[in-house]
Amino acid sequence: MVQYILAVIIGLIIIFLVRDRTVGIILFLFLICYTLIKRKKNISKLSRFLIVLLPIFLTIFSLFLSLNYGKKEWINIFNENLSGRVQYWNYFWNRFSVSLLPQSLTDYFNMYDMGVISTAQYPIDGFYSLGILKDGIIVFTLLIALIMFTLLKLLRNFNKNKFIVIVIISLLLFSLTENIALSYGYICYLFPYILGTFSRDAHNNY
């Protein structure tokens, strides 16, 4: 109970004082996932299937938002709740084309026109939407495949690995609006981790 109270207080501070609604919302999503899963010793095959496919669902959802910004009112409202991120994603999708290999998305533009007192030379947060543009189809597909494979391995022994599963799910949700969690500059821990899942010693230490 103390942990929940502290988490809620931290979430409220982040939302109302730090004014980062995204991180605050993700924190509450983590609490919801933790509450729903922590007492479960196992989950259904359908739940496992949906969890493994979560990165694909989030990618499709992000692309739908990016390519349909301004066409549907609910997307405009969603954009406001994400601090204007969908508008930025749409900007880069209109300026760049998808490539097989990574490419630089550096494009100096004036954010005054978007109602923000700033300028930017880089793609604004959004791993799924801008990841395909920035990392290229090959690298992005590899990252998504590694994440899905990791989830698949962990879910085979859900009761033992559920906390790690909850953390990864939170990172996946967090990455809808942020780059840092799953950028290949930070995700390099997945490569040795996945290899480690085949190790008997690593398995015994879960």
Secondary structure as UniProt FT lines:
FT   HELIX           2..16
FT   HELIX           21..37
FT   TURN            38..39
FT   HELIX           45..52
FT   HELIX           54..67
FT   TURN            68..71
FT   HELIX           73..81
FT   TURN            82..84
FT   HELIX           85..95
FT   STRAND          109..110
FT   HELIX           111..114
FT   STRAND          119..120
FT   HELIX           127..155
FT   TURN            156..157
FT   HELIX           158..174
FT   TURN            175..177
FT   TURN            180..182
FT   TURN            184..186
FT   HELIX           187..189
FT   HELIX           190..196
FT   TURN            197..198
FT   HELIX           200..204
//
